[in-house]
Amino acid sequence: MNILNLETRKKQHTFKDDFYNQDDSYLILSSTDELKLLKDILNIDEITFKDCLKFDESIKLDLFENYDFLSVNTFELIDNKAQIEEVNIYLSDNFILVVCSEHHFIFEFVKDMIMNDIKMENTPSVVSLFKINYLIFKNIIIHEFESLDKVEDLILKLEDEILEGVIDDHVQKINHIRSITRTVVKNTRPLLYIGDRILKENIRYLKYSDVKKYNLDNLQGIDFGIEKLYSFALSTRELADKLLDIYSSQVAEKTNSLITKLTLLTGIAAPLTIITGIYGMNFRVMPELEWYYGYPLTLGVMIFMMIVGVIIFKIKKLL
């Protein structure tokens, strides 16, 4: 647990029962296991407390008298796999409480703010809290964009591999990437709901006129960023879906090339078949059969015709 008193600038890295003073403002970072220590001190309700203890796919923005509760799912690409994790934020008039796992990128981000004693110059404490909340949400969006960039790089890399030559493993890789992009879109879409609600007057973000003055532009930027993020997620999914078309096209091209070569070989072999067919006929009078040089000459003619056929198709770039 990490706690920063925004009034006294005092930092704590271990929990103490007497740390909280209602007259001060705090930035608090907690893991899910540590949240029970804060439950009674910060008057956290039972519903949101249980929500923090277990992962679910829903994204929430619940309004309470003492605080607003925001729960979002974040996406991260780790070892080419989609990692979906939950971040919970309690936003009160005198504290921000961030609850997430210790290996989450937001945990590191908030911890870094506390360690570096983040300061908001010339702003009231309540405004500082909202600005900190804005920075946290902004970091989530930036990190999502970076993760989507990595997914896009995976898609483009696989596309280049397919264009160089298709193999059986490509189908499995395509399905894996398509699964990632669908997971991203599924977890990004609900953020649109959050983006719409943060601009409404009935939530704590814009409840106070001084906070509204400082943060309205920032929150509009968050809403715009969410829309751009969702559009990027959709375009990434479309790119992944097109991989199947590229793969099918390459397979068809490879098949057509093989059929063309077989057709050309058939064309080369056709005259040879005619010759062997002629001399396979059982007529009594076939003078060439008694000729001493008939057999080698026939073989020579056949070889010559094969060579001429190959040369002609090479010149026409069909072989």
MIVEX-513026 format. One record per residue (C-alpha): z, x, y. Coordinates in steps of 0.02 Angstrom, whole numbers, padded with zeros to 5 digits, always signed. Layout:
N
ZXY...
***
This chain:
319
+00000+00000+00000-00044+00060+00175+00023-00016+00335-00014+00024+00517+00091-00050+00657-00033-00073+00800+00105-00078+00929+00212+00072+00879+00069+00164+00789+00189+00192+00645+00109+00214+00473+00184+00174+00304+00114+00218+00134+00253+00141+00032+00322-00035+00041+00485-00072+00131+00563-00243+00144+00606-00226+00328+00436-00164+00390+00380-00331+00464+00420-00385+00642+00338-00543+00706+00326-00472+00880+00213-00330+00821+00036-00327+00752-00012-00247+00587-00160-00187+00486-00107-00198+00303-00202-00137+00151-00144-00194-00020-00204-00194-00199-00192-00355-00299-00041-00288-00393+00052-00253-00231+00017-00422-00153+00170-00503-00231+00279-00388-00126+00204-00464+00033+00196-00645-00021+00363-00704+00047+00368-00587+00196+00200-00647+00264+00221-00827+00202+00066-00821+00093+00031-00987+00010+00022-01006-00178-00162-01056-00186-00234-00904-00097-00107-00792-00184-00175-00845-00354-00353-00828-00290-00319-00646-00251-00249-00610-00423-00404-00662-00519-00589-00633-00489-00703-00782-00465-00881-00799-00404-00842-00919-00261-00840-00864-00079-00710-00951+00030-00658-00970+00209-00499-01075+00211-00407-01118+00371-00216-01126+00372-00091-01148+00511-00028-00969+00501-00187-00878+00453-00368-00892+00399-00410-00837+00223-00578-00758+00186-00635-00714+00010-00804-00629-00016-00891-00546-00162-00973-00378-00129-01114-00294-00221-01125-00110-00264-01248-00015-00373-01154+00103-00489-01247+00199-00626-01395+00081-00602-01285-00070-00639-01232-00211-00525-01046-00204-00487-00979-00365-00409-00803-00357-00338-00695-00468-00231-00621-00432-00060-00489-00548+00013-00439-00545+00197-00293-00635+00279-00320-00650+00466-00166-00701+00565-00119-00692+00749-00019-00534+00717-00086-00457+00558-00239-00423+00454-00206-00407+00269-00346-00338+00160-00327-00359-00028-00446-00274-00149-00448-00149-00292-00407+00031-00251-00578+00097-00302-00671-00026-00190-00768+00047-00042-00677-00071+00078-00510-00005+00018-00567+00170+00065-00636+00109+00231-00476+00020+00284-00368+00162+00220-00469+00281+00326-00439+00171+00480-00252+00175+00447-00246+00361+00412-00344+00398+00571-00232+00280+00671-00374+00170+00733-00354+00118+00915-00439-00017+01019-00427+00040+01199-00386-00082+01339-00378-00236+01230-00233-00352+01188-00160-00336+01014-00234-00500+00955-00406-00443+01011-00382-00278+00920-00349-00373+00760-00510-00471+00776-00608-00314+00817-00537-00230+00662-00589-00382+00561-00763-00368+00636-00775-00184+00586-00723-00226+00408-00853-00363+00392-00985-00252+00474-00948-00116+00347-00972-00241+00205-01143-00289+00272-01197-00109+00301-01141-00060+00126-01237-00208+00052-01395-00150+00141-01370+00026+00072-01349-00043-00104-01506-00148-00086-01598+00009-00028-01548+00091-00191-01611-00058-00290-01775-00052-00195-01790+00134-00236-01764+00092-00421-01902-00038-00412-02025+00080-00326-01985+00220-00447-02016+00107-00597-02176+00044-00517-02240+00223-00504-02194+00253-00686-02290+00097-00741-02444+00148-00640-02442+00318-00725-02444+00237-00897-02356+00092-00982-02232+00115-01124-02126-00009-01222-01966+00039-01129-02038-00025-00966-02012-00207-01016-01826-00176-01044-01811-00083-00877-01902-00223-00785-01787-00356-00856-01635-00251-00810-01690-00232-00629-01736-00417-00617-01561-00459-00679-01485-00348-00543-01586-00429-00404-01542-00604-00463-01358-00558-00464-01374-00490-00287-01459-00647-00222-01332-00759-00309-01186-00666-00226-01270-00648-00056-01323-00829-00031-01144-00896-00004-01121-00772+00139-01238-00883+00241-01101-01014+00236-00975-00888+00303-01095-00834+00439-01116-01013+00498-00930-01051+00499-00873-00896+00593-00964-00960+00747-00875-01127+00750-00735-01159+00874-00610-01226+00748-00577-01060+00661-00460-00922+00715-00600-00801+00759-00641-00898+00917-00482-00997+00942-00424-00900+01095-00527-00880+01251-00490-00694+01270-00541-00661+01090-00699-00765+01112-00745-00663+01265-00728-00500+01170-00796-00552+01000-00927-00688+01018-01073-00565+01027-01003-00466+00881-00984-00621+00774-01160-00678+00817-01216-00506+00761-01124-00531+00596-01212-00698+00570-01380-00618+00609-01341-00473+00492-01299-00592+00350-01466-00682+00372-01559-00516+00370-01460-00461+00216-01507-00620+00123-01690-00600+00172-01686-00421+00108-01607-00479-00055-01744-00610-00078-01883-00484-00043-01803-00362-00167-01801-00497-00300-01985-00534-00265-02026-00349-00284-01935-00346-00451-02030-00501-00510-02196-00419-00464-02156-00276-00583-02201-00392-00727-02370-00428-00648-02402-00242-00624-02350-00207-00803-02463-00347-00870-02606-00284-00763-02585-00106-00828-02576-00166-01008-02733-00271-00982-02822-00123-00902-02771-00010-01045-02831-00139-01172-02997-00164-01080-03023+00024-01074-02994+00036-01262-03112-00109-01297-03245-00030-01185-03234+00135-01279-03245+00046-01446-03398-00050-01383-03480+00113-01329-03444+00193-01496-03523+00041-01578-03677+00066-01467-03688+00248-01520-03666+00204-01703-03794+00060-01701-03951+00171-01717-03866+00270-01855-03832+00108-01947-04016+00059-01932-04072+00226-02005-03950+00218-02150-04002+00038-02178-04186+00084-02187-04161+00223-02312-04043+00115-02412-04184-00005-02453-04250+00001-02632-04439+00006-02607-04544+00100-02733-04654+00182-02601-04549+00280-02476-04639+00448-02453-04494+00528-02358-04384+00517-02512-04491+00648-02600-04504+00762-02450-04404+00923-02469-04345+00924-02286-04320+00737-02272-04131+00736-02294-04085+00877-02170-04211+00810-02044-04136+00636-02052-03961+00707-02028-04023+00810-01882-04103+00658-01800-03942+00559-01823-03835+00698-01748-03959+00717-01604-03951+00530-01566-03760+00536-01566-03759+00683-01445-03887+00600-01329-03786+00438-01331-03624+00528-01286-03711+00625-01146-03786+00468-01072-03618+00376-01072-03532+00531-00998-03660+00537-00857-03628+00353-00821-03441+00391-00829-03414+00261-00964-03329+00386-01078
***
